[in-house]
Amino acid sequence: GTFMLHLPQLKSHLIEGDLYVTRMMDNGRQPRWLDIKVIIFIIIAVLAASILLLPFIPSLFPAVVLTCGPLLVLVFISAFVQFRVFGPLTQQPILNFVHYQKETWDLTVIILCGLSCITLPFLREIKSLWHHYYVRCLQQNFFAHGQDRNMLELKLDPWCPFVLVTGTVNDYARPNEDNSISEIAFTPLHVGSSKVGYVPSPPSRSLAQITALTGAGCLDAISLSMQEHVRVRFWLEVLNLAWGDFILFEPSRTPLMKRCLSYVPTSMRRGCTWWMHRSVTMVLLFVNTVLFCCGLGLYRFQESKEDCRLGRSLVDCSVLLMLAAIIMSFFSYFKYFHGFAFSPVLRQIQQATRFVTKSWRPPNMLYVTDGGVQDCTAILQLLQRKRKNILLVLAASDPTDDLAVLRTTMQTTRHQRIASFYDLKDSRRDVNALLDDFKNSDVHFFKMGIRYGWNEDEPHSLGILWIVKNRLPQSFANQMVRPHLDEEEIVFGQPKDYQTSESDDSEDPTADEELRRMQQEQLGGFGCCDCCHRWGNCGRKFPHLSFTGYMWLTPQLFSSLCRLGHDLSHSAVMDIKQSLS
């Protein structure tokens, strides 16, 4: 712990640093030490005050929460730096129980550097843990027998309808645009939109992965698409609550890559493609980490001056190499820098700094999140295709029937000059009045007219949009819970209740009896099995459920939602049938 300290007031002497600090402490002049406990207590007090003032100042609590995270990290970093600088001299502990020891410190640094070398190639997989968990939840809970299907199967099956789902890209914009949010569509044929262009759909991409990407309404959708604050992105990086993921967006591949992938099985082709794209930057970052570890080892554990100088040079080379890689990643649109666009490490840095690629051609790797940022209804793609008859089943969270997501989609349609909407009964009436009528009525569905074509000299055509919304009309209120759906009810449409149901396959008759006495609107949204409705039954009630409905539903909630959707859409389907005939 002894070091030499040069003091300007003692020009002809060099004194030992630890002796100098000891004299300061003897004279009552200790180095200023950041008291973490006091700062943490102040932050907790401010957070508690914002909770108490929540009824009066609703915007105060989110602002405090967003600010406390970066502030706490700054406090801990400052305290840690002070601990490393003054700890060897004053033996002052951090958090009052951790003292500085050189052997422990050096061992910790070496272990962390070794872990970084091991985990660096798998950073994308580590960051995508929540996404893979979301994919598995959807696959196990909503796919038949938990079996996933790829896009090639959907394309070749003549009985499968044309599947079209939408997501949001938030890290690309054209040079003449300021908005970095654009919609992207996934079909068995192509992936893309009019803004980012179109590429062929990879055959190995699965339906569960696409469903998870386009329904990734977690913190990444909020922080990357709906908020511009860096504080929100800080929480995204710290908590890693990212349901979205990067996708390859390649118009074409090199002949070498095509030949290499031709020897790979279809099930492994997607992973091998990722590793081949990331190989260059992965080797570069791995060499950078090895240089840093070797330089640090020579600098800390060798006593000769030559080894110390060599270690310092290696560390400097590592830092400069990392800075060069980060700088070149911001110019990945150049031909020879394309490889930097596939590095998850560098793309995470770009996301944290709110960097947006501006070029006429999008990068070959895009980050996709929930498609509900621009259009939560997915009818915008159908309107662009000028479909004559569209049935919209609106299941957005809207307990008050304000139809906010539908109004947003209509506004986007008008902004892009795709079509206009009108009241079929009176075209002179504002269509927003039609939406207000639905809110104040008890009807099961409503419809509006569509006029394609914006300019007067442009060819135009007409269409109809039927809207069925997730709501509980008065005619469906106070209905008792019914048995689970079975094949007989689905095929023959015979409604059942517990009195008319002949089969009783319940393993717990007591639990079955408790459910019989419940009404459908009493079913809570937080739960994974029917027993959760008997014990706790918490969360928002049927039919407007909580966010866990994105990942799983209890069997009773699933059956009740299916019956509600069937009954609400019956009159709309009959009206469509009559219109087509």
N, C-alpha and C positions, 0 to 999 in steps of 0.2 A: 503493500500500500504506500510505500515511500516514493515520492516524486520530487523533482526539482522545480522550484517556482522562481521566476525572474520578476523582481519588483522594481519599478522605475525609481522609487525613492532610495533604493540601495543599488546604485549603478555598478559598484565594484564587488558586489557579493551575490551569490546564489544561495538561498536558504532552502531547507527541506520543507516541502509543502505541508506534510502532516504536522511538523513543528509549528508552522505558521498558523494553521487552523487551531491547533491546541492552545496557542497563546490567545487567539481570538476568543475561544470558548472560556478560557480562564478569566478574561476581562469582561465576560458577560455579553459578548458580541457573537452570537451563534448565526450560522447561515439561515436565511429565511426559508422556512419549511412550509409547504402547502398542507394545510390541515384538511384532509379529505373528509373527515367526519363532519366538520362544520358545514362544508359545501354541500355534502349529501343531505344533511339535515335541512338546509335552506331550500334545496330543490324539492325535497319531500313536502315541506311546508307550502311551497308555491303550488305544487301539484294538488295538495289537499284543498287549498283555497280555491283553485279553479274548479274542483268538483263541487264544492259548496255553492259557488256562484254560477253553476251550470244552468239553473232555471232562469237566471237574470241575464247572464252573458254567455249564450251557448257557444259562441265562437272562441271563447277564451281557452277552454279545455283542449281542443285539438291543437291550438297554437302552442300551448305549454308542453304538451306531449311531444310534438314535433321538435321543439327546441331543447327539451331536457336530454334527449338522446345524444346529439352531437356535443352538448355541453358536458355531459358526464364523461364521454370519451376524451374530450380535451383535458378535463381535470385529471383523469387517470394517467394520461400520457405525460402531463406536466409533473405529476407526483412520481411517476416511474423514472423520468429523466433525472429528477432531483435525487431520487434514491440511488441511481447508478453513479451520479457525479459525486455526491457528498457522502454516500453510504460507506465507502472504504475509509473515509477520514473521520467522520463523526460517529459512525456506528449507529446512526439513527435508523430505526426500522421503518418499513412501510406498513401501514395498517396496524402498527404497534406489535407485530409479532414476526415479521420476516426481516432478518438481518442479512446484510451482504456478506457472502463468502465467495472468494475467488474461484475455488474448485467447483462449487455448485453452479456458479454463474457460467463458467466455461462449458461445463457439461450440458447445461440447459441450452446454450446457444448451439452446440454441436448437434444435439438431438433435434432441435427445431429445424436446423438447416437440412438434416437428413430426411426429416419428414416432408419438408418442402420438395426435395428431389423426388420422393416417392409419390406424393400426391399431385404434383404438377401435371403429369400427363393425364390424370383423371379428373381435372378440375371441372370440366363440363358435366361429367357424370355426377360429381358431388353436388354441383349447383342445381342439377336437375332432379334431385331426390324427391321433392314435392311433386314435380310433374309426373314422374314415374309412379308415385303413390296414387296420384289422381287418375292416371291411366288404368292402373290396376283396379281401383275402386269402380270406375265406370264399366270396365270389362267384366268384373265378377258380379256386379249387381244389376246391370242393364242389358247384357248380351246373353243370348241363348246358350245355356250350359257353360257360360264364361269363356266362350270361344271367339277369338278375334278374327276379323277378315281383312285382307289387304285390298288395295284399290284394283289390282288386276282381277281379282275374283268378282268384284262389283261390275267391272267393265265387261267381263265375258258372260255373266249370267243374264240371259234374256228376260228373266222374270223379275229382276231387280230394277226398281225405278231409278231414275237419274238422280243420284244423291248430290246435293249442293249445300255446302256449309260455308260460313264466312268467318274470317278472323280479322285482326287489325295489325298492321305494320306501323311501327312508330319511330323507326330510325332511318327513314329515307324520305327525301323530298327532291323534286326537280329544281333546277337552278332558278326558274322563274316563279317559284312558289315558296311561301313561308310556312305553310301548314305541313308538319311532318307526319301527320296521321293519314293513313290510307287504308282502304278496305282491300282484302284479298280473299279470293274464293277458291275452295277446294272441290274438285270434281274428279271422277275417275279418268277423265281425259286430260284436263289441264289444271294448272295452278296459276293464279295471278289476278290481275284486274286491268282496267284501262290505264291506270296510272303507273303501275309497276311493270306492266307487260305480262306476257303469258309464257309459261314453259310447260313441257309435257309432265304429267303427273308421274312420279316414281312408282313403279309397280309394287315395290316392297313397303310403301307407306301404308300403315294400317288404319282401319276405321276408328279404333279406340284412341290412337294417337291424335288423329284429326279432331275427334270429338273433345278430347281434353284440351287441345290447343285453342279451339274456337270457343270453349266455355271457360277459359282461364280467367275468371273474374276475380282474381285475388289482388294482393298488394302491387304486383307488377303492372297489372292493367291500370290501376289507379295512379301509380307514381310515374309510369312511362307515357301514358296516354291522356290522363285527365287532370294531372297536376304538374306544375312547372317548378315546384320548390325542390331545391337540392336536399332539404331536410327529409322529404318523403323518400327520396332515393337512398338516403342514408339508412333509413329503417329497412328498405328493401334489401340492401346489401348485408346489414347486420343480422336480420331475422331470416333471410333467405326464403321468404314466403313468396316464391315465384312458381306459379302454375304454368306459365307459358314456357316456350323453349325456342331455340334457334332451328331454322329449317334451311336446307340447301335449296338455292334458287338458281339453277344452272341452265342457261339456254343450250349449252353443249359441253361436252367433255373431250379431253385430249385423247387421241388414238391409243396412247400408252395406258391410260386409265381404263378405257373401255376394254382393252385386251386383258388387263389384269383382273378386272371385275368379271369377265366372262368365265373365269375358272372358279369363281366363288359361288357357293349355293345361294339361292334367292333369299333364304331366310337370314343369311349373314351379310348380304350385299350392302345393306344400309349402314351397318357398323363399320365395315371395311372402307366404304366410301368416306366416312367421317375421318377415319384414321389416316387415310392417304392424303386427304386435304390438309390435315393438321400436322403432318410429319415434319415439314420444313420448320415451321415456327416452334414445334415441340422440341426438335433437336436444338434450335437456337436458344430457347429458354432453359433447356436442360444444361447445355454448356455454360450458360450464364450462371446458373445456380451452382454448378460444380466449381467454376472459377471463384465464386464468392466463398464457398465452403473451404476450398484449398487455401485461398488467400487469408481467410480468417484463422485457419489452423496454424499457418506459418507465422502470422502476426501475433497470435496469442500464446502459442506453445513452444516456439523456438526462441532461444536467447541470443543467437548471433545477429549482428547488424545486417548481414547479407540476407538472411532469411526474413528478417523484419521488413527490409526494403522490398524483397520479392513479394511477400505477402501483401504489402500495401499496394504494390503495382497491380497484383491480380484483383484485389478488391476494386481498385479504380477502374480497371478494364471491365469488370462485371457491371459496375454502375453505369459506365458509359455505353456498354452494349445494350443494357436494358433501356436506357433513355433513347438510344437510336432506334430500337425496336418499337417503342411507344410512339416516337415521332413518325416513323415510316407507316405505322398502322393508320394514321390519319390521312395518308395519301394512298390508300389501298386501291383507289380507282385507276391508278397507273398500271400499265401492263405488267411490269416486273415486280409490283408490290401486291399482286392479287392474293398471294399466300397469307399475308398478314390479316386479311379479312376473315380467315377461318380460325384464328386463335381465340379460344374462350377467354384467356387471361386479358388479352388486349381489348377484346370487345366489352368485357366487364368494366375496364377503365373508361372506355368511351361512353358506356351507359351512365356511369357515375358522374361524368363531366357533362352530360346532356349533349353529346356530340351527335350530329345528324349528317349523314352522307348526302351531299347535294351533287347530283350528276344526272345526265340523261339516261344512264343505264344503272339500275339498282345493284348493290353489292350481291355477291354470290351466296351470302348467308344473311338471312333476315330473322329478326326476333318477332314472333307472332304471339299475340295474347287474345283476350276475349273479343269476339266480333261485335259485341253490343256497344262499343264506344261510339260508333257512327250510326249503326243500324242494328237495333236489337231485335228486329222482326225478320230479317233476312229476305224481305221482299224487294229490296233495292236491286238485287241481281235479277229477279224475275221482271221487274219493271224495265231494266235495261234490255232485256230480251223481248220486251213488248208482248208479254203473255196476255191473252184475251180474258181468261178466267183465272182468278187467284183466290185461294182459300187460305186465310191467315188465322192460325190458332195462336192467340196471344196469351202467353203464359208468364209474362214479366211480373215482377213483384209490384202490384198496384192495388192495394186493398180499397182505395177510395175511387177507383174507376176514372182516374184523371186522364188515362191514355197518353201519358207523357212520351213514352217511347214511340208510339204511333205518330204523334204530332211531330216529333223530331225527324222521323223517317220522311214524313210528308214535306217537311221544310227542306231536308237534304235533296229530295227529289226535285223540288222547285228550284233550289239553288243550282243543281247540275243541269237544269232545263231538260229533264227527261220526260216529264208528264205533269199534268195538273189533275186535280180531283174536283168532283162536283156532286151535289145531291141529286140522286136519280129522280126523286119526286118533284123537285123544283131546282133546276140548274142555276137559277138566279140567286139562290140562297147560299150563304157562306157555309162551307163544309164543316167549319169548326162548330157551328150551331148544331150540326148533326151529331157530332161527338158529345156535345153537352146534353143532347136529348137522350143519348144512350146512358149517360151517367145517372140521369134522373128517372130512368125507366126500369122495368123489370124484364125486358126482352132478353132472349137467349143469344141473338146475333143481330147485326145490322150490316148494310152494304152501301157502297158508294161507287160512283162512276169514275172511270179513268179515261183521260184523253191524252193519247200519245202524240208527240209533236209539239214543238214550242213556237217556232216561227210561223208566220202566216203563210209563207210560200212553201213550208215543209209539209210533206205528206203526213196525214194524221190518221189515226185509227182509234177505236173505242174499246173499252174493256170494263170489267166489273170486279170489284174487290169485296169479298165476303169476310167479315171479321167475327170470330168466336173468341170470347175472352174468358179467362179463368176467373169466374166469379160464382157466388152462391146466391141465386135469386131467392125470393121469398117462397116460391113454390118448392124449392129444394131444402128449405130450412127445417130444422128439428127432425131430421131423419135419423133413425137409429142405425148403429153400426151393423153391417151385414157380413155374412161369411166371406172368406177369401174367394177371389175369382177362380173358376175352374173351367175346364174345356167345354163342358156342356153349356154353361152360360155364355161363353164367348162365341161358340158355333151357332147355337140355336136362339140366343138372345132371351132366354128365360130368366127373369129377375128372381133372386132368391133372398130369403131372410132366414133367421135362425129357427123360425117356426116351421117353414116349409122345407128346410134343408133336411134331407134324409141321412146324408153321410155325416158322421161325427168322428173325424180323425184327430181331434184335439188330444194332445198329450196331457193337458192340465185342464180338467173340467171346471175347476174353480176360477182359473184365469179366463176361460171362455165365458163363464157366467158374468164376470165383471165387465167384460167388453160388451156383452149384450145390453147392459143397462146404460151404455154410453151413447151419446149422439155424435155424429160425424164431425160437427164443428167443435167438439171438445178434444179431438185428437191433436196432441202436441207435435211439433216438428222436430224436436231434438230426441233422437232415438234410433236404434238399429234393429230392434225386434219389438214384437207386440207387448212384451212384458214392460217395456219402457212407458207404455201408456197407462199402466197400472201403478208403477212406481215412479213418481215424479211428474210424468206427463208435462214436461216443461217445453218452452219454446213457443213460437208463434203457431196459432191454431189453423186447422184445415179451413179453407184450401190455400191460404196465403202463408207458406211455410218459410223456414229459415234457410240459411246458406248451405246447411248440411244436405238439403235436397239435391244439390249438385252432385253429391257423391254416393248417397245411399238413401233409401226409404224403408220404413217398416212395411211388412207385408200388408198390414191393414191400411196404411196410408196409400200404398200403391193401388190396392183394389179400389179404395174410395175415389182416388183421382181418376182412375180409368173409367169408373161408372159415371162420374160427373162429366168428364170429357165426352163420353159417348152420348149422354142424355142432352148436353148442351148443343152438341154439333148435329144432332139428328135433324132439327128443323132447318139448319143451314144446308145440310146435304140434300134434303128434299127440295129446297128452293133452287139449288144448283141443278139438280136433276130436271126440275121443271123448266128451268131457263135453257138448258141444253136441248131439251126435247122440242 
